[in-house]
Amino acid sequence: MKNKPILAVVIPCFNEEQVLPETFLKLSKKIHEIIKSQKISSKSFLCFVDDGSSDETWTLIDKFHKQDPSLTKGLKLTINKGHQYALLAGLEVVQDKCDISISIDADLQDDIEVMEGFIDCYLAGNEIVYGVRHKREQDTILKKTTAHLFYRLMLLFGVKIVYNHADYRLASSNVLASLKEYKEVNLFLRGIFPTIGYKSTTIEYDRLKRFAGQSKYPFKTMLAFAIEGITSFSVTPLRMVTLIGLVSFLISSGLTIWAIWQKITHNVTPGWSSIIVSIYLLGAVQLLCIGLIGEYIGKIFSEVKAKPRYFIEKFLL
């Protein structure tokens, strides 16, 4: 009989002292329940990743580890690097210590009751299982709108992404080994996993209310995340710049011919409105295009420098 898979649940944390005790309580209970169901090994564990928190997050992780060292593991990054880097650090560390991993945020908004369903899908032959948000009744109207706009933009610009999927997913150790081959500094894991391949499926769940603390994804962060995703995985915006340039050239050529004809026929109506409007319009388009190209150049700059993506200060393994 095939050995039961070892599950590692990776939880990136940034200033989560308010929610962490409840998160630990519920996740540890869920792990024990799945172990009792004979679907995963008794060696399964939780791995908390402290993303340079300034509160008592690491103190709590250390406390959980001392209570049960076999159940709770921990990593502490030297400084705050962002959610994607913290999650990547956790996945890379557990890759050779588990057969499957489930990544989940610490805020308890992703329904942990579907974890067993994730494992059932893995046992049925899937290497990646994506948690897809079905209902977002606990989110504000602004949060719902920006979230849907985010995914629509990703798909519009050709980014291969699972609609309404965040970072709640199961990945096998084979997938995690492939993930290590991706060396880019500009991380967008939601776009990377679908490009890895392997058999995959989705499970829908209802998004829950945050237990405590504040959301780490306000509108400003979501917008920056969208720009990161689009410019990391799609050249469609650059092609749009080319199209805008071509259309502007054709319009300008037509206006030039018209102006010359008006001059020849002496039917010139002096006025500054059309000139001012055209200058502002073309100037805005040019600045927008230059800024967009600058985003791509900035990413090239980051990739060429190839700085380390994170440093780990402490291990609790």
C-alpha positions in Angstrom: 0.0 0.0 0.0 1.2 3.5 -0.9 2.6 5.4 2.1 0.4 8.2 3.4 1.6 11.6 2.1 3.3 14.1 4.5 1.4 17.4 4.4 3.1 20.7 5.1 0.8 23.7 5.5 2.7 26.9 4.8 1.3 30.1 6.4 3.0 33.5 5.5 2.5 36.0 8.4 3.1 39.7 8.6 2.0 41.4 11.9 -0.6 38.8 12.6 -0.3 38.6 16.5 -4.1 39.3 16.8 -5.2 36.4 14.7 -2.3 33.9 15.0 -3.5 32.1 18.2 -6.8 31.3 16.6 -5.1 30.4 13.3 -2.8 27.9 15.1 -5.7 26.4 17.1 -7.9 25.8 14.1 -5.2 24.6 11.7 -3.6 22.2 14.2 -7.1 20.8 15.0 -7.7 20.3 11.2 -4.3 18.6 10.7 -5.1 16.1 13.5 -8.6 15.5 12.0 -7.1 14.7 8.6 -4.4 12.5 10.2 -7.2 10.5 12.0 -9.0 10.1 8.6 -5.9 8.1 7.5 -5.4 10.4 4.4 -2.1 12.0 5.5 0.9 10.9 7.6 1.3 11.7 11.3 4.5 13.5 10.3 2.5 16.3 8.7 3.1 19.8 10.1 2.5 23.5 10.0 5.1 25.9 8.8 4.7 29.6 9.7 6.8 32.2 7.9 7.3 35.5 9.7 7.8 38.1 7.0 9.7 40.6 9.1 6.9 41.4 11.5 7.3 44.3 13.9 4.8 42.8 16.5 4.8 39.6 18.5 4.2 37.3 15.6 7.6 35.5 15.9 7.3 35.2 19.6 4.0 33.3 19.1 5.4 31.1 16.4 8.3 30.2 18.8 5.8 29.5 21.6 3.8 27.1 19.3 7.0 25.3 18.3 7.9 24.7 21.9 4.5 23.3 22.6 4.8 20.7 19.9 8.1 20.8 17.8 6.9 18.0 15.5 3.7 19.8 14.6 4.9 23.4 14.3 7.8 24.7 12.3 8.9 28.3 11.7 11.0 30.6 9.5 11.8 34.2 10.2 12.9 36.4 7.3 15.4 39.2 8.1 13.2 42.0 6.8 9.7 42.4 5.3 9.9 41.2 1.7 6.2 40.9 0.9 3.7 38.1 0.8 4.9 36.4 -2.3 8.5 36.1 -1.1 7.5 34.9 2.3 5.3 32.2 0.7 8.1 31.2 -1.7 10.6 30.9 1.2 8.2 28.6 3.1 7.5 26.4 0.0 11.2 26.1 -0.9 12.1 25.1 2.7 9.4 22.4 3.0 9.9 21.0 -0.5 12.2 18.1 0.5 10.4 17.6 3.9 6.9 16.8 2.6 5.0 15.1 -0.2 2.3 17.8 -0.6 2.0 21.4 0.6 -1.0 23.6 1.1 -0.4 27.4 1.2 -3.0 29.5 3.1 -3.0 33.0 4.5 -3.1 33.6 8.3 -6.3 35.6 8.4 -8.6 32.5 8.3 -10.6 33.9 5.4 -9.8 30.9 3.3 -12.1 28.0 4.4 -9.9 25.3 6.0 -12.7 22.8 5.8 -11.9 22.3 2.1 -8.3 21.1 2.9 -9.5 17.5 3.0 -11.0 18.0 -0.4 -7.7 19.2 -1.7 -6.1 16.0 -0.4 -8.8 13.9 -2.0 -8.1 15.5 -5.4 -4.3 14.8 -4.9 -5.0 11.2 -4.1 -7.1 11.0 -7.3 -4.0 12.0 -9.3 -3.9 15.8 -9.3 -0.5 17.5 -8.6 -2.0 21.0 -8.1 -5.4 21.9 -6.6 -6.5 25.5 -6.7 -8.9 26.9 -4.2 -11.3 29.2 -6.0 -13.5 31.7 -4.2 -17.1 31.1 -4.9 -18.8 33.7 -2.7 -17.3 36.9 -1.2 -20.2 38.0 0.9 -18.0 39.1 3.8 -16.0 41.5 1.5 -16.9 45.2 1.1 -18.3 46.4 -2.3 -15.0 48.1 -3.0 -13.1 44.9 -2.2 -15.3 42.8 -4.4 -15.1 45.3 -7.3 -11.3 45.6 -7.2 -10.9 41.9 -6.9 -13.0 41.1 -9.9 -11.3 44.0 -11.8 -8.0 42.5 -10.9 -8.8 39.1 -12.4 -10.4 40.6 -15.5 -7.4 42.7 -16.2 -5.1 39.6 -15.8 -7.2 37.6 -18.3 -7.6 40.6 -20.7 -3.8 41.1 -20.9 -3.2 37.4 -21.6 -1.9 36.4 -18.1 -2.6 32.7 -17.6 -4.3 32.7 -14.2 -7.0 30.8 -12.4 -10.0 33.2 -12.0 -10.8 34.0 -8.4 -7.9 32.0 -7.1 -5.5 33.7 -4.7 -2.7 31.7 -3.1 -4.8 29.0 -1.4 -3.6 25.8 -3.2 -2.2 22.4 -2.8 1.0 21.6 -4.7 2.9 18.3 -4.7 6.6 18.0 -4.0 7.1 17.5 -7.8 5.5 20.9 -8.5 7.6 22.5 -5.7 10.8 21.1 -7.2 9.8 22.6 -10.6 9.0 25.9 -8.9 12.6 26.1 -7.7 13.7 26.3 -11.4 12.0 29.7 -11.7 14.6 32.3 -10.8 12.9 35.6 -11.5 13.1 38.3 -8.9 9.7 39.8 -9.8 7.4 37.2 -8.2 3.8 36.6 -9.1 3.1 33.0 -7.9 -0.5 33.0 -9.1 0.9 33.4 -12.7 3.8 30.9 -12.2 1.9 27.8 -11.0 -0.4 27.5 -14.1 2.7 27.6 -16.3 4.4 24.7 -14.5 2.0 22.2 -15.9 1.0 18.9 -14.2 -2.5 17.7 -13.8 -4.6 20.2 -11.9 -8.1 20.9 -10.7 -10.1 23.4 -8.7 -12.3 23.4 -5.6 -14.7 26.2 -4.8 -15.3 27.6 -1.4 -16.9 30.6 0.2 -14.6 33.4 1.5 -15.1 34.0 5.2 -14.9 37.0 7.4 -11.4 37.9 8.7 -11.1 36.8 12.3 -9.1 39.8 13.5 -6.6 42.4 12.4 -6.6 44.3 9.1 -6.4 43.3 5.5 -3.0 43.3 3.9 -4.5 43.9 0.5 -6.0 47.4 0.3 -6.8 49.0 -3.1 -3.3 50.5 -3.4 -1.7 47.1 -2.8 -4.1 45.3 -5.1 -3.4 47.8 -7.9 0.4 47.4 -7.5 -0.1 43.6 -7.5 -2.1 43.8 -10.7 0.7 45.9 -12.4 3.3 43.4 -11.1 1.3 40.5 -12.5 0.6 42.0 -15.9 4.1 43.3 -16.6 5.7 40.0 -15.3 3.7 37.7 -17.6 2.4 39.6 -20.5 3.9 41.8 -23.3 0.3 42.8 -24.5 0.7 46.3 -22.9 3.8 46.9 -25.0 1.9 45.8 -28.1 -0.8 48.2 -27.2 1.8 51.0 -27.0 2.8 50.1 -30.6 -0.9 50.2 -31.7 -1.5 53.6 -30.0 1.6 54.9 -31.8 0.4 53.6 -35.1 -3.1 55.1 -34.7 -1.6 58.4 -33.5 0.7 58.5 -36.6 -2.2 57.9 -39.0 -4.3 60.5 -37.4 -1.4 63.0 -37.3 -0.7 62.3 -41.0 -4.3 62.9 -41.9 -4.4 66.2 -40.0 -1.1 67.3 -41.6 -2.5 66.7 -45.1 -5.7 68.6 -44.1 -3.7 71.5 -42.7 -1.6 71.7 -45.9 -4.7 71.7 -48.1 -6.3 74.4 -46.0 -3.1 76.5 -46.4 -3.1 76.0 -50.2 -6.8 77.0 -50.5 -6.3 80.0 -48.1 -9.2 78.7 -46.0 -7.4 79.0 -42.7 -9.4 79.7 -39.5 -7.0 80.8 -36.8 -7.5 79.3 -33.3 -5.6 78.0 -30.5 -8.2 75.5 -29.0 -7.4 72.6 -31.4 -3.7 73.1 -31.0 -3.8 73.1 -27.2 -6.1 70.1 -27.1 -3.9 68.1 -29.4 -0.8 69.0 -27.5 -2.2 67.9 -24.2 -3.7 64.8 -25.6 -0.6 63.6 -27.4 1.6 64.7 -24.4 -0.5 62.5 -22.0 -0.4 59.5 -24.4 3.4 59.9 -24.7 3.9 60.1 -21.0 1.6 57.1 -20.4 3.5 55.0 -22.9 6.9 56.1 -21.6 5.8 55.2 -18.0 4.6 51.8 -19.2 7.8 51.1 -21.0 9.6 52.2 -17.9 7.8 49.5 -15.9 9.3 46.8 -18.2 12.7 48.4 -18.1 12.6 48.5 -14.3 11.8 44.7 -14.2 14.7 44.0 -16.6 17.0 46.1 -14.2 15.8 44.0 -11.2 16.3 40.7 -13.0 19.7 41.6 -14.3 20.9 42.5 -10.8 19.7 39.1 -9.6 19.6 40.1 -5.9 18.8 37.3 -3.4 15.0 37.1 -3.1 15.0 36.6 0.7 17.3 35.9 3.7 16.2 33.6 6.6 17.3 34.8 10.0 16.0 31.9 12.1 14.7 28.3 11.6 12.5 26.3 13.9 12.5 22.9 12.1 
